[in-house]
């Protein structure tokens, strides 16, 4: 039985744990797109994402990138460090795709010479607007030093995952990251990679065929979501009960 529910988002629920320094992250089967204008429940999606994210977070930890992940608890849940989430979505783009095409009236697929980082204010009520570093400083979401730290961390995560996915025959087109400050007592301290890394927040294309293996399958109605997510898990060597 869970303790107090701390927060519920579109794809996950955060519950308190018996230790004040940790919380339980529960993965739901809910899936949504276009600021929840499109919404469904896809059985077992949460199970697949839980295991994929746990595996990737563990690999990133081994690579020297600090995350909130502690351990997997069961099919749908992880124990994670308690962090204060920074209200920013940090998007790293390797190829042109998604909203970038619409904003700049360009076709998807071209690779950027260097990854592009974009910041979005994390608030559904205003449709997660894109923001720049001056906005971030104005609202005191981060200091200049913290912005630089997060940009460096995001590029490190991206670089590691680009190579990891490439080895499995998958192109990492872009990914959305969230970060949090480790909560120790009443103070915030170290910045950690938080949330999840899964086909829900990464664009993943098969290198040979260009087939989309991510949430775009749902957004654009391109095929069976569970099948595509399971394919990603299989290529990563992630094992879970079906």
TIMAR-356493 format. One record per residue: residue number from 1; residue in one letter; x, y, z negated of N, C-alpha, C in turn. Coordinates in nm, 2 decimals. Layout:
NUM,A,X,Y,Z,X,Y,Z,X,Y,Z
...
end
This chain:
1,X,0.08,-0.12,0.00,0.00,0.00,0.00,0.09,0.12,0.00
2,X,0.05,0.22,0.09,0.13,0.34,0.10,0.10,0.44,-0.02
3,X,0.20,0.52,-0.05,0.19,0.63,-0.14,0.13,0.75,-0.06
4,X,0.14,0.87,-0.11,0.08,0.99,-0.05,0.12,1.01,0.10
5,X,0.02,1.04,0.18,0.05,1.08,0.32,0.10,1.23,0.32
6,X,0.22,1.25,0.37,0.28,1.38,0.37,0.24,1.46,0.50
7,X,0.24,1.39,0.61,0.22,1.46,0.74,0.17,1.36,0.84
8,X,0.08,1.40,0.93,0.04,1.31,1.04,0.05,1.39,1.17
9,X,0.13,1.34,1.26,0.14,1.40,1.39,0.07,1.32,1.50
10,X,0.10,1.35,1.63,0.03,1.28,1.73,0.07,1.13,1.75
11,X,0.19,1.10,1.71,0.24,0.96,1.73,0.29,0.90,1.60
12,X,0.30,0.97,1.49,0.36,0.91,1.37,0.29,0.97,1.25
13,X,0.30,0.90,1.14,0.26,0.94,1.01,0.38,0.93,0.91
14,X,0.39,1.03,0.83,0.50,1.03,0.73,0.44,1.01,0.59
15,X,0.48,0.90,0.52,0.43,0.87,0.39,0.54,0.89,0.29
16,X,0.51,0.93,0.17,0.60,0.93,0.06,0.65,0.79,0.02
17,X,0.77,0.78,-0.03,0.82,0.65,-0.08,0.84,0.66,-0.23
18,X,0.88,0.55,-0.29,0.91,0.55,-0.43,1.03,0.62,-0.47
19,X,1.11,0.66,-0.37,1.24,0.74,-0.39,1.21,0.88,-0.33
20,X,1.23,0.98,-0.41,1.20,1.12,-0.36,1.30,1.16,-0.25
21,X,1.41,1.10,-0.23,1.50,1.13,-0.12,1.47,1.07,0.01
22,X,1.37,0.98,0.01,1.34,0.91,0.13,1.18,0.91,0.16
23,X,1.15,0.90,0.29,1.01,0.89,0.32,0.99,0.77,0.42
24,X,0.87,0.73,0.44,0.84,0.62,0.53,0.78,0.68,0.66
25,X,0.84,0.64,0.77,0.79,0.69,0.90,0.71,0.58,0.97
26,X,0.59,0.60,0.99,0.49,0.50,1.05,0.46,0.54,1.20
27,X,0.48,0.44,1.29,0.46,0.46,1.43,0.32,0.42,1.47
28,X,0.24,0.51,1.52,0.10,0.48,1.56,0.10,0.43,1.71
29,X,-0.01,0.38,1.75,-0.03,0.34,1.89,-0.09,0.45,1.97
30,X,-0.12,0.57,1.91,-0.18,0.68,1.98,-0.08,0.73,2.09
31,X,-0.13,0.78,2.20,-0.05,0.84,2.30,-0.13,0.95,2.36
32,X,-0.06,1.06,2.39,-0.13,1.18,2.44,-0.04,1.26,2.53
33,X,-0.10,1.35,2.61,-0.02,1.43,2.71,-0.09,1.56,2.73
34,X,-0.02,1.66,2.78,-0.07,1.79,2.81,-0.14,1.85,2.69
35,X,-0.06,1.85,2.58,-0.11,1.91,2.45,-0.24,1.85,2.41
36,X,-0.24,1.72,2.42,-0.35,1.63,2.37,-0.48,1.65,2.46
37,X,-0.47,1.71,2.58,-0.59,1.71,2.66,-0.62,1.57,2.71
38,X,-0.51,1.49,2.72,-0.53,1.35,2.75,-0.49,1.27,2.63
39,X,-0.57,1.17,2.59,-0.54,1.10,2.47,-0.60,0.96,2.47
40,X,-0.52,0.86,2.43,-0.56,0.72,2.42,-0.49,0.65,2.31
41,X,-0.53,0.53,2.29,-0.46,0.44,2.20,-0.42,0.32,2.28
42,X,-0.29,0.29,2.27,-0.23,0.18,2.35,-0.18,0.07,2.25
43,X,-0.24,-0.04,2.24,-0.21,-0.14,2.14,-0.06,-0.18,2.15
44,X,0.01,-0.18,2.04,0.15,-0.22,2.03,0.25,-0.11,2.07
45,X,0.21,0.00,2.13,0.31,0.10,2.16,0.39,0.14,2.04
46,X,0.33,0.16,1.93,0.40,0.20,1.81,0.51,0.10,1.77
47,X,0.48,-0.03,1.78,0.57,-0.13,1.74,0.69,-0.12,1.83
48,X,0.67,-0.11,1.96,0.78,-0.10,2.06,0.87,0.02,2.03
49,X,0.81,0.14,2.01,0.88,0.26,1.99,0.96,0.25,1.85
50,X,0.90,0.19,1.75,0.97,0.18,1.62,1.10,0.10,1.64
51,X,1.10,-0.01,1.72,1.22,-0.09,1.73,1.32,-0.03,1.82
52,X,1.27,0.04,1.93,1.37,0.11,2.02,1.44,0.22,1.95
53,X,1.36,0.30,1.88,1.41,0.42,1.81,1.51,0.37,1.70
54,X,1.48,0.27,1.63,1.56,0.22,1.52,1.70,0.17,1.58
55,X,1.69,0.10,1.69,1.81,0.05,1.75,1.90,0.17,1.80
56,X,1.84,0.27,1.87,1.92,0.38,1.92,1.97,0.47,1.81
57,X,1.90,0.49,1.70,1.95,0.57,1.59,2.07,0.49,1.52
58,X,2.06,0.36,1.51,2.17,0.29,1.45,2.30,0.30,1.54
59,X,2.28,0.29,1.67,2.39,0.31,1.76,2.45,0.45,1.75
60,X,2.37,0.55,1.74,2.42,0.69,1.73,2.49,0.71,1.60
61,X,2.44,0.64,1.49,2.52,0.65,1.36,2.66,0.59,1.37
62,X,2.66,0.48,1.44,2.79,0.41,1.46,2.89,0.50,1.54
63,X,2.83,0.57,1.64,2.90,0.66,1.72,2.94,0.79,1.65
64,X,2.90,0.81,1.52,2.94,0.93,1.44,2.84,1.04,1.44
65,X,2.72,1.02,1.49,2.62,1.12,1.49,2.52,1.09,1.37
66,X,2.51,1.19,1.28,2.43,1.17,1.16,2.28,1.18,1.19
67,X,2.20,1.08,1.15,2.06,1.08,1.17,1.98,1.06,1.04
68,X,1.85,1.07,1.04,1.77,1.05,0.92,1.74,0.90,0.90
69,X,1.78,0.82,1.00,1.74,0.68,0.99,1.82,0.60,0.88
70,X,1.74,0.52,0.80,1.81,0.44,0.70,1.79,0.29,0.74
71,X,1.67,0.24,0.75,1.65,0.10,0.79,1.51,0.08,0.84
72,X,1.49,-0.03,0.91,1.36,-0.06,0.96,1.29,-0.14,0.84
73,X,1.16,-0.12,0.82,1.09,-0.18,0.71,1.00,-0.29,0.76
74,X,0.94,-0.27,0.87,0.84,-0.37,0.92,0.82,-0.34,1.07
75,X,0.72,-0.40,1.13,0.70,-0.38,1.27,0.67,-0.24,1.31
76,X,0.61,-0.16,1.22,0.57,-0.03,1.25,0.64,0.08,1.17
77,X,0.72,0.05,1.08,0.77,0.15,0.99,0.92,0.15,0.96
78,X,0.98,0.27,0.94,1.12,0.29,0.90,1.13,0.36,0.77
79,X,1.23,0.34,0.70,1.27,0.42,0.59,1.37,0.53,0.64
80,X,1.34,0.65,0.62,1.42,0.76,0.67,1.45,0.86,0.56
81,X,1.56,0.93,0.57,1.60,1.04,0.48,1.50,1.15,0.48
82,X,1.46,1.21,0.37,1.37,1.32,0.37,1.44,1.45,0.42
83,X,1.39,1.50,0.53,1.44,1.62,0.58,1.33,1.73,0.60
84,X,1.37,1.85,0.61,1.28,1.96,0.64,1.30,1.98,0.79
85,X,1.20,1.95,0.87,1.20,1.95,1.01,1.22,2.10,1.06
86,X,1.31,2.12,1.15,1.33,2.26,1.21,1.22,2.27,1.32
87,X,1.14,2.37,1.32,1.03,2.38,1.41,1.06,2.41,1.56
88,X,1.16,2.33,1.61,1.20,2.35,1.74,1.22,2.21,1.81
89,X,1.17,2.20,1.94,1.20,2.09,2.02,1.32,2.12,2.11
90,X,1.42,2.04,2.10,1.54,2.07,2.18,1.55,1.97,2.30
91,X,1.53,2.03,2.42,1.52,1.95,2.54,1.65,1.95,2.61
92,X,1.71,1.84,2.64,1.83,1.83,2.72,1.80,1.77,2.86
93,X,1.83,1.84,2.96,1.79,1.80,3.10,1.92,1.77,3.18
94,X,1.92,1.65,3.23,2.02,1.60,3.32,1.98,1.61,3.47
95,X,1.85,1.59,3.49,1.80,1.60,3.63,1.67,1.69,3.63
96,X,1.64,1.74,3.74,1.52,1.82,3.75,1.40,1.73,3.75
97,X,1.31,1.76,3.65,1.18,1.68,3.64,1.09,1.75,3.55
98,X,0.96,1.70,3.54,0.87,1.75,3.45,0.83,1.90,3.46
99,X,0.82,1.97,3.35,0.78,2.11,3.35,0.88,2.20,3.42
100,X,1.00,2.16,3.43,1.10,2.24,3.50,1.06,2.26,3.64
101,X,1.01,2.15,3.70,0.96,2.16,3.84,0.85,2.27,3.86
102,X,0.76,2.27,3.76,0.65,2.36,3.77,0.69,2.50,3.75
103,X,0.78,2.52,3.65,0.82,2.66,3.61,0.91,2.72,3.72
104,X,0.98,2.64,3.79,1.07,2.70,3.89,1.04,2.65,4.04
105,X,0.92,2.59,4.05,0.87,2.56,4.18,0.97,2.48,4.26
106,X,1.02,2.37,4.21,1.12,2.29,4.27,1.09,2.14,4.26
107,X,1.14,2.06,4.35,1.11,1.92,4.35,1.20,1.85,4.25
108,X,1.15,1.73,4.20,1.22,1.66,4.10,1.33,1.58,4.16
109,X,1.43,1.54,4.08,1.53,1.44,4.12,1.67,1.49,4.13
110,X,1.70,1.62,4.15,1.83,1.67,4.17,1.90,1.68,4.03
111,X,2.03,1.63,4.03,2.11,1.64,3.90,2.17,1.77,3.88
112,X,2.16,1.82,3.76,2.23,1.95,3.72,2.38,1.92,3.72
113,X,2.46,2.02,3.76,2.61,2.00,3.74,2.65,1.98,3.60
114,X,2.58,2.04,3.51,2.60,2.02,3.36,2.46,2.02,3.30
115,X,2.45,1.94,3.19,2.31,1.94,3.12,2.27,2.07,3.08
116,X,2.14,2.10,3.09,2.07,2.22,3.05,2.00,2.20,2.92
117,X,2.02,2.29,2.83,1.94,2.28,2.70,1.83,2.39,2.70
118,X,1.72,2.35,2.66,1.60,2.44,2.64,1.54,2.42,2.50
119,X,1.50,2.53,2.44,1.43,2.53,2.31,1.28,2.56,2.33
120,X,1.20,2.48,2.25,1.06,2.51,2.25,1.01,2.52,2.11
121,X,0.93,2.62,2.08,0.87,2.63,1.94,0.77,2.52,1.92
122,X,0.79,2.44,1.82,0.70,2.33,1.79,0.57,2.37,1.72
123,X,0.47,2.40,1.80,0.34,2.44,1.75,0.24,2.42,1.85
124,X,0.15,2.31,1.83,0.05,2.28,1.93,-0.05,2.39,1.95
125,X,-0.07,2.47,1.85,-0.18,2.57,1.85,-0.14,2.68,1.95
126,X,-0.01,2.69,1.99,0.03,2.79,2.09,0.09,2.72,2.21
127,X,0.07,2.59,2.22,0.11,2.51,2.33,0.27,2.50,2.35
128,X,0.34,2.50,2.23,0.48,2.48,2.23,0.56,2.56,2.33
129,X,0.55,2.70,2.31,0.62,2.78,2.41,0.77,2.77,2.41
130,X,0.83,2.80,2.53,0.97,2.80,2.54,1.02,2.93,2.47
131,X,1.13,2.91,2.40,1.19,3.03,2.33,1.34,3.03,2.36
132,X,1.40,3.15,2.33,1.55,3.16,2.35,1.61,3.18,2.21
133,X,1.74,3.20,2.21,1.82,3.21,2.09,1.78,3.33,2.01
134,X,1.75,3.44,2.08,1.71,3.56,2.01,1.58,3.54,1.93
135,X,1.48,3.47,1.99,1.36,3.43,1.92,1.39,3.35,1.79
136,X,1.48,3.25,1.81,1.52,3.16,1.70,1.58,3.24,1.58
137,X,1.66,3.34,1.62,1.73,3.42,1.51,1.62,3.52,1.45
138,X,1.54,3.57,1.53,1.44,3.67,1.48,1.35,3.60,1.38
139,X,1.30,3.48,1.41,1.21,3.41,1.31,1.28,3.33,1.20
140,X,1.42,3.34,1.21,1.50,3.28,1.10,1.48,3.13,1.10
141,X,1.46,3.07,1.21,1.45,2.92,1.21,1.59,2.86,1.20
142,X,1.69,2.93,1.25,1.83,2.89,1.24,1.92,3.01,1.24
143,X,2.04,2.99,1.19,2.14,3.09,1.21,2.21,3.07,1.34
144,X,2.29,3.17,1.38,2.37,3.15,1.50,2.46,3.03,1.49
145,X,2.52,3.01,1.38,2.61,2.89,1.36,2.53,2.76,1.37
146,X,2.41,2.76,1.32,2.33,2.64,1.32,2.28,2.61,1.46
147,X,2.25,2.72,1.54,2.21,2.70,1.68,2.32,2.63,1.75
148,X,2.44,2.68,1.74,2.56,2.62,1.80,2.58,2.48,1.76
149,X,2.56,2.45,1.63,2.58,2.31,1.58,2.48,2.22,1.65
150,X,2.35,2.27,1.65,2.25,2.18,1.71,2.27,2.16,1.86
151,X,2.31,2.27,1.93,2.34,2.25,2.07,2.46,2.15,2.09
152,X,2.56,2.15,2.01,2.67,2.06,2.02,2.62,1.92,1.99
153,X,2.54,1.90,1.88,2.48,1.77,1.85,2.40,1.71,1.96
154,X,2.31,1.80,2.02,2.22,1.76,2.13,2.30,1.71,2.25
155,X,2.41,1.78,2.28,2.49,1.74,2.39,2.56,1.61,2.36
156,X,2.61,1.59,2.24,2.67,1.46,2.20,2.57,1.34,2.21
157,X,2.45,1.36,2.16,2.35,1.26,2.17,2.32,1.23,2.31
158,X,2.30,1.33,2.39,2.27,1.31,2.54,2.39,1.23,2.61
159,X,2.51,1.28,2.58,2.62,1.21,2.65,2.63,1.06,2.61
160,X,2.61,1.03,2.48,2.61,0.89,2.44,2.50,0.81,2.51
161,X,2.38,0.87,2.51,2.27,0.79,2.56,2.27,0.78,2.71
162,X,2.32,0.88,2.78,2.34,0.87,2.93,2.42,0.75,2.96
163,X,2.53,0.73,2.89,2.62,0.61,2.92,2.55,0.48,2.87
164,X,2.49,0.49,2.76,2.42,0.36,2.71,2.31,0.32,2.81
165,X,2.23,0.41,2.85,2.12,0.37,2.94,2.17,0.33,3.08
166,X,2.28,0.40,3.13,2.34,0.37,3.26,2.38,0.23,3.26
167,X,2.44,0.18,3.15,2.49,0.04,3.15,2.37,-0.06,3.16
168,X,2.25,-0.02,3.14,2.13,-0.11,3.15,2.06,-0.08,3.28
169,X,2.11,0.00,3.37,2.05,0.02,3.49,1.94,0.13,3.49
170,X,1.95,0.22,3.38,1.85,0.32,3.36,1.91,0.46,3.37
171,X,1.85,0.55,3.43,1.90,0.69,3.44,1.82,0.77,3.33
172,X,1.90,0.84,3.24,1.84,0.93,3.14,1.82,1.06,3.21
173,X,1.70,1.09,3.25,1.67,1.22,3.32,1.67,1.33,3.22
174,X,1.60,1.32,3.11,1.60,1.43,3.01,1.55,1.36,2.88
175,X,1.56,1.44,2.77,1.51,1.39,2.64,1.48,1.51,2.55
176,X,1.39,1.48,2.46,1.34,1.58,2.37,1.39,1.54,2.23
177,X,1.46,1.62,2.16,1.52,1.59,2.03,1.46,1.69,1.92
178,X,1.45,1.63,1.80,1.42,1.72,1.69,1.52,1.70,1.58
179,X,1.55,1.80,1.50,1.65,1.80,1.40,1.58,1.85,1.27
180,X,1.64,1.80,1.16,1.60,1.84,1.03,1.71,1.87,0.93
181,X,1.68,1.95,0.83,1.79,1.97,0.72,1.76,1.88,0.61
182,X,1.86,1.81,0.57,1.85,1.71,0.46,1.81,1.78,0.33
183,X,1.71,1.73,0.27,1.66,1.80,0.15,1.72,1.73,0.02
184,X,1.79,1.81,-0.05,1.85,1.76,-0.17,1.81,1.86,-0.29
185,X,1.72,1.81,-0.37,1.66,1.89,-0.47,1.57,2.00,-0.41
186,X,1.59,2.12,-0.44,1.52,2.23,-0.38,1.60,2.30,-0.27
187,X,1.71,2.24,-0.23,1.79,2.31,-0.13,1.79,2.22,0.00
188,X,1.81,2.29,0.12,1.83,2.23,0.24,1.98,2.23,0.27
189,X,2.03,2.12,0.33,2.18,2.12,0.35,2.21,2.07,0.49
190,X,2.27,1.95,0.51,2.32,1.91,0.63,2.21,1.89,0.74
191,X,2.24,1.92,0.86,2.15,1.91,0.98,2.16,1.76,1.03
192,X,2.05,1.70,1.04,2.05,1.56,1.09,1.96,1.54,1.21
193,X,1.99,1.45,1.30,1.90,1.41,1.41,1.78,1.34,1.34
194,X,1.65,1.38,1.38,1.54,1.33,1.31,1.43,1.28,1.41
195,X,1.31,1.26,1.37,1.20,1.21,1.45,1.23,1.08,1.51
196,X,1.23,1.06,1.65,1.25,0.93,1.71,1.32,0.96,1.85
197,X,1.37,0.85,1.90,1.42,0.84,2.04,1.36,0.72,2.10
198,X,1.27,0.74,2.20,1.20,0.63,2.26,1.15,0.68,2.40
199,X,1.08,0.59,2.47,1.02,0.63,2.60,0.91,0.74,2.58
200,X,0.87,0.76,2.46,0.78,0.87,2.44,0.84,1.01,2.46
201,X,0.97,1.02,2.43,1.04,1.15,2.44,1.16,1.15,2.52
202,X,1.18,1.05,2.60,1.29,1.05,2.70,1.22,1.02,2.84
203,X,1.28,1.08,2.94,1.24,1.04,3.08,1.35,0.94,3.13
204,X,1.30,0.82,3.16,1.39,0.71,3.20,1.35,0.65,3.33
205,X,1.44,0.66,3.43,1.41,0.61,3.56,1.50,0.49,3.60
206,X,1.45,0.39,3.66,1.53,0.28,3.70,1.62,0.33,3.81
207,X,1.75,0.30,3.80,1.85,0.35,3.89,1.83,0.30,4.03
208,X,1.80,0.18,4.04,1.78,0.12,4.18,1.66,0.16,4.25
209,X,1.55,0.16,4.18,1.42,0.18,4.24,1.36,0.32,4.22
210,X,1.40,0.39,4.12,1.34,0.52,4.08,1.22,0.51,4.00
211,X,1.18,0.38,3.97,1.05,0.36,3.89,1.06,0.42,3.75
212,X,0.96,0.49,3.71,0.95,0.56,3.58,0.92,0.46,3.48
213,X,1.00,0.46,3.37,0.99,0.36,3.26,0.95,0.43,3.13
214,X,0.88,0.54,3.14,0.86,0.63,3.02,0.72,0.68,3.01
215,X,0.70,0.78,2.93,0.56,0.83,2.91,0.50,0.89,3.03
216,X,0.57,0.92,3.14,0.52,0.96,3.26,0.42,0.86,3.32
217,X,0.45,0.73,3.29,0.36,0.62,3.33,0.21,0.65,3.29
218,X,0.20,0.71,3.17,0.07,0.75,3.11,0.03,0.88,3.17
219,X,0.12,0.98,3.16,0.08,1.12,3.21,0.03,1.11,3.35
220,X,0.10,1.04,3.44,0.07,1.04,3.58,-0.01,0.91,3.63
221,X,-0.04,0.83,3.53,-0.12,0.70,3.56,-0.04,0.62,3.67
222,X,0.08,0.59,3.64,0.17,0.52,3.73,0.17,0.37,3.70
223,X,0.12,0.32,3.59,0.13,0.18,3.56,0.10,0.15,3.42
224,X,0.12,0.02,3.38,0.10,-0.02,3.25,0.21,0.03,3.15
225,X,0.17,0.11,3.05,0.26,0.17,2.96,0.34,0.07,2.88
226,X,0.26,-0.03,2.82,0.33,-0.13,2.74,0.43,-0.21,2.82
227,X,0.40,-0.24,2.94,0.49,-0.32,3.02,0.62,-0.24,3.05
228,X,0.61,-0.11,3.07,0.73,-0.03,3.10,0.81,-0.01,2.97
229,X,0.75,0.02,2.86,0.82,0.03,2.73,0.89,-0.10,2.69
230,X,0.82,-0.21,2.72,0.89,-0.34,2.69,1.01,-0.36,2.78
231,X,1.00,-0.32,2.90,1.12,-0.33,2.99,1.24,-0.25,2.94
232,X,1.21,-0.13,2.89,1.32,-0.06,2.83,1.38,-0.13,2.71
233,X,1.29,-0.18,2.62,1.34,-0.26,2.50,1.42,-0.38,2.55
234,X,1.38,-0.45,2.65,1.45,-0.57,2.70,1.58,-0.53,2.74
235,X,1.60,-0.43,2.82,1.73,-0.39,2.88,1.82,-0.35,2.77
236,X,1.77,-0.29,2.66,1.85,-0.24,2.55,1.89,-0.36,2.46
237,X,1.83,-0.47,2.48,1.85,-0.59,2.39,1.78,-0.58,2.26
238,X,1.67,-0.50,2.26,1.59,-0.48,2.13,1.49,-0.60,2.12
239,X,1.49,-0.66,2.01,1.41,-0.78,1.98,1.30,-0.74,1.88
240,X,1.18,-0.78,1.91,1.06,-0.76,1.82,0.96,-0.87,1.85
241,X,0.86,-0.88,1.76,0.76,-0.98,1.77,0.65,-0.93,1.87
242,X,0.61,-1.01,1.97,0.51,-0.97,2.06,0.38,-1.02,2.02
end
